[in-house]
Amino acid sequence: MRSQTSFERLSASTNQQWFSVVLTILRVAVGLQFIMAGISKMGDWSASGFLQNATGPFAWWFQSMAGNPVVDFMNVWGLTLIGLSMIIGLMVRPAAFFGAIMMTLYYLADFTGNTAYGFIDQHIILVLTFALFVSGGVSHVFGLDGFVREHFRKAGRWVSVLFG
């Protein structure tokens, strides 16, 4: 008899419907947080002030990006598109990957402030949440990834990577 994997044991020990609903609520809540942050920055907003005051081991690198319109554009649209992806459940895996990178950069840019009360703050919690989302399947319940993946079942590995 084949032994169960850790994921199979976890899955068997949870109420799968409740787990799916809570995971969907978490995905949509993170999406709403990101899309609202992105929308609120549209217009005359700039990351310049935040980047000029960067602290920590990579402060010089973040400070060198202050005032760069490409950085502002990528920040605003990155937040907005990651949020939209989480809300509608489309391409959640790549969006979560880039969300984790974005939160890591935010964490490192204000390292002194983010570690003032310990090394774990909201950025690290979001990185871990995004890592869970990258594991796949999160958007197959109340999301479009499962629908798209079914229609491209024989398309190969890239469909699994993008719509996993």
Buried (B, 14 or more C-beta within 10 A) or exposed (E): EEEEEEEEEEEEEEEEEEBBEEBBEBBBEBBEBBBEBBEEBEEEEBBBEBBEBBBBEEBEBBBEBBBBEEBBEBBBEBBBBBBBBBBBBBBBBBBBBBBBEBBBBBBBBBBEBBBEEEEEBEBBEBBEBBEEBBEBBBBBBBBBBBEBBEEEEEEEEEBBEBBB
